[in-house]
């Protein structure tokens, strides 16, 4: 019996795929048969993540890449193409956070620019590189492509002392909407995933803070913080042919936090 979520023959890149939400998505993609290339800056984390991914039954690889470096992105993309022959999906998940560390009026320009360099400029470079490949394939008759950005609920709500982070994520939402319209003719879809409060290395200090937990947990109808594995299903769906008419969307995955 045919499996509509069988991703055999497909290839996906997951930036920041060596931990957290990125690794959760990469594992689910691999279990669905997708070949996966994870990109990350930390070689030790890459090796550990790759060991986990190899148990998922698909072709996998890890590449050391800093998404703030355009040359590194192009090298990593070329290496992925050499390894797998094609790239069908690109999950731009790599990002940095900043939670409650400094008031806006005290924000330094260096902090502002560093946040944008990774969270927004990095996505620009990754998506542009991937889309050029997908467009060439489409012009040759192979019309299929998936680009997905990891945004945040911070793009929808006020985030005191995190305005630079929130601004990058709000920009990602509009970026995918625009790319969805521009690239539909090539069979490419573009969507954003907006996580709520998820237990990862990035949020470890917050989710271990009793005061924060006491304030946040009553607003989560599921009564738990999200886990990286909670993003596997949406990754497989967006990568599959079943999502071919679903584009330009911002998909909230937050255990109901934004609705309560």
VENVEN-V241271 format. One record per residue. N is the residue number from 0. SS is DSSP state (hx for helix, st for strand, lp for the rest). OMEGA is omega in whole degrees, -180 to 180 (999 if undefined). Layout:
n->N ss->SS omega->OMEGA
n->N ss->SS omega->OMEGA
//
This chain:
n->0 ss->lp omega->-177
n->1 ss->lp omega->178
n->2 ss->lp omega->-177
n->3 ss->lp omega->-180
n->4 ss->lp omega->176
n->5 ss->lp omega->-178
n->6 ss->lp omega->177
n->7 ss->lp omega->-179
n->8 ss->lp omega->178
n->9 ss->lp omega->-180
n->10 ss->st omega->180
n->11 ss->st omega->171
n->12 ss->st omega->174
n->13 ss->st omega->177
n->14 ss->st omega->-173
n->15 ss->lp omega->-175
n->16 ss->lp omega->-178
n->17 ss->lp omega->178
n->18 ss->lp omega->174
n->19 ss->hx omega->-177
n->20 ss->hx omega->-179
n->21 ss->hx omega->179
n->22 ss->hx omega->176
n->23 ss->hx omega->178
n->24 ss->hx omega->-177
n->25 ss->hx omega->180
n->26 ss->hx omega->-179
n->27 ss->hx omega->178
n->28 ss->hx omega->-180
n->29 ss->hx omega->179
n->30 ss->hx omega->178
n->31 ss->lp omega->176
n->32 ss->lp omega->-179
n->33 ss->lp omega->170
n->34 ss->st omega->-172
n->35 ss->st omega->173
n->36 ss->st omega->177
n->37 ss->st omega->178
n->38 ss->st omega->178
n->39 ss->st omega->-178
n->40 ss->lp omega->-173
n->41 ss->lp omega->-176
n->42 ss->hx omega->179
n->43 ss->hx omega->177
n->44 ss->hx omega->178
n->45 ss->hx omega->-179
n->46 ss->hx omega->-180
n->47 ss->hx omega->180
n->48 ss->hx omega->-180
n->49 ss->hx omega->177
n->50 ss->hx omega->177
n->51 ss->hx omega->-176
n->52 ss->hx omega->-178
n->53 ss->hx omega->178
n->54 ss->hx omega->-176
n->55 ss->hx omega->169
n->56 ss->lp omega->180
n->57 ss->lp omega->174
n->58 ss->lp omega->-179
n->59 ss->st omega->175
n->60 ss->st omega->176
n->61 ss->st omega->179
n->62 ss->st omega->177
n->63 ss->st omega->-176
n->64 ss->lp omega->173
n->65 ss->lp omega->-174
n->66 ss->lp omega->174
n->67 ss->lp omega->-177
n->68 ss->lp omega->-176
n->69 ss->hx omega->-179
n->70 ss->hx omega->178
n->71 ss->hx omega->178
n->72 ss->hx omega->-179
n->73 ss->hx omega->177
n->74 ss->hx omega->-180
n->75 ss->hx omega->-180
n->76 ss->hx omega->179
n->77 ss->hx omega->178
n->78 ss->hx omega->178
n->79 ss->hx omega->178
n->80 ss->hx omega->180
n->81 ss->hx omega->-178
n->82 ss->hx omega->-171
n->83 ss->hx omega->175
n->84 ss->lp omega->-178
n->85 ss->lp omega->171
n->86 ss->lp omega->-178
n->87 ss->lp omega->-177
n->88 ss->st omega->179
n->89 ss->st omega->179
n->90 ss->st omega->-179
n->91 ss->st omega->-172
n->92 ss->lp omega->-177
n->93 ss->lp omega->180
n->94 ss->lp omega->176
n->95 ss->lp omega->-179
n->96 ss->lp omega->176
n->97 ss->lp omega->-173
n->98 ss->lp omega->171
n->99 ss->lp omega->-174
n->100 ss->lp omega->-175
n->101 ss->lp omega->177
n->102 ss->lp omega->-178
n->103 ss->hx omega->-176
n->104 ss->hx omega->178
n->105 ss->hx omega->-178
n->106 ss->lp omega->178
n->107 ss->lp omega->178
n->108 ss->hx omega->179
n->109 ss->hx omega->178
n->110 ss->hx omega->180
n->111 ss->hx omega->-176
n->112 ss->hx omega->178
n->113 ss->hx omega->178
n->114 ss->hx omega->-179
n->115 ss->hx omega->-178
n->116 ss->hx omega->180
n->117 ss->hx omega->-169
n->118 ss->hx omega->-179
n->119 ss->hx omega->-179
n->120 ss->hx omega->179
n->121 ss->hx omega->178
n->122 ss->hx omega->176
n->123 ss->hx omega->-177
n->124 ss->hx omega->-179
n->125 ss->hx omega->-179
n->126 ss->hx omega->-179
n->127 ss->hx omega->179
n->128 ss->hx omega->-179
n->129 ss->hx omega->-177
n->130 ss->hx omega->177
n->131 ss->hx omega->177
n->132 ss->hx omega->-178
n->133 ss->hx omega->179
n->134 ss->hx omega->178
n->135 ss->hx omega->178
n->136 ss->hx omega->-179
n->137 ss->hx omega->179
n->138 ss->hx omega->175
n->139 ss->lp omega->176
n->140 ss->lp omega->-179
n->141 ss->lp omega->-174
n->142 ss->lp omega->176
n->143 ss->lp omega->176
n->144 ss->st omega->179
n->145 ss->st omega->171
n->146 ss->st omega->-174
n->147 ss->st omega->177
n->148 ss->st omega->172
n->149 ss->st omega->179
n->150 ss->lp omega->-177
n->151 ss->lp omega->171
n->152 ss->hx omega->178
n->153 ss->hx omega->178
n->154 ss->hx omega->-177
n->155 ss->lp omega->-174
n->156 ss->lp omega->176
n->157 ss->lp omega->-178
n->158 ss->lp omega->-179
n->159 ss->lp omega->180
n->160 ss->lp omega->177
n->161 ss->lp omega->-175
n->162 ss->hx omega->-179
n->163 ss->hx omega->176
n->164 ss->hx omega->-179
n->165 ss->hx omega->-179
n->166 ss->hx omega->179
n->167 ss->hx omega->-177
n->168 ss->hx omega->176
n->169 ss->hx omega->178
n->170 ss->hx omega->178
n->171 ss->hx omega->-180
n->172 ss->hx omega->-179
n->173 ss->hx omega->178
n->174 ss->hx omega->-177
n->175 ss->hx omega->177
n->176 ss->hx omega->-178
n->177 ss->hx omega->178
n->178 ss->hx omega->178
n->179 ss->hx omega->-180
n->180 ss->hx omega->-175
n->181 ss->hx omega->-172
n->182 ss->hx omega->178
n->183 ss->hx omega->-178
n->184 ss->hx omega->-180
n->185 ss->hx omega->-178
n->186 ss->lp omega->-179
n->187 ss->st omega->173
n->188 ss->st omega->179
n->189 ss->st omega->-179
n->190 ss->st omega->176
n->191 ss->st omega->174
n->192 ss->st omega->-178
n->193 ss->st omega->179
n->194 ss->st omega->170
n->195 ss->lp omega->180
n->196 ss->lp omega->-175
n->197 ss->st omega->178
n->198 ss->lp omega->177
n->199 ss->lp omega->176
n->200 ss->lp omega->-177
n->201 ss->lp omega->-176
n->202 ss->lp omega->-173
n->203 ss->hx omega->-179
n->204 ss->hx omega->-180
n->205 ss->hx omega->-175
n->206 ss->hx omega->174
n->207 ss->lp omega->-178
n->208 ss->lp omega->-175
n->209 ss->hx omega->-180
n->210 ss->hx omega->178
n->211 ss->hx omega->-179
n->212 ss->hx omega->-180
n->213 ss->hx omega->-180
n->214 ss->hx omega->-173
n->215 ss->hx omega->-172
n->216 ss->hx omega->178
n->217 ss->hx omega->179
n->218 ss->hx omega->-179
n->219 ss->lp omega->-178
n->220 ss->lp omega->179
n->221 ss->lp omega->178
n->222 ss->lp omega->172
n->223 ss->lp omega->171
n->224 ss->lp omega->179
n->225 ss->st omega->178
n->226 ss->lp omega->178
n->227 ss->hx omega->-179
n->228 ss->hx omega->180
n->229 ss->hx omega->-178
n->230 ss->hx omega->179
n->231 ss->hx omega->-177
n->232 ss->hx omega->-178
n->233 ss->hx omega->179
n->234 ss->hx omega->-180
n->235 ss->hx omega->179
n->236 ss->hx omega->-177
n->237 ss->hx omega->179
n->238 ss->hx omega->-173
n->239 ss->lp omega->176
n->240 ss->hx omega->-179
n->241 ss->hx omega->-179
n->242 ss->hx omega->-173
n->243 ss->lp omega->-179
n->244 ss->lp omega->-178
n->245 ss->lp omega->-176
n->246 ss->lp omega->179
n->247 ss->lp omega->-173
n->248 ss->lp omega->173
n->249 ss->st omega->-172
n->250 ss->st omega->-177
n->251 ss->st omega->176
n->252 ss->st omega->-170
n->253 ss->lp omega->-180
n->254 ss->lp omega->179
n->255 ss->lp omega->-177
n->256 ss->hx omega->-176
n->257 ss->hx omega->-178
n->258 ss->hx omega->-171
n->259 ss->lp omega->999
//
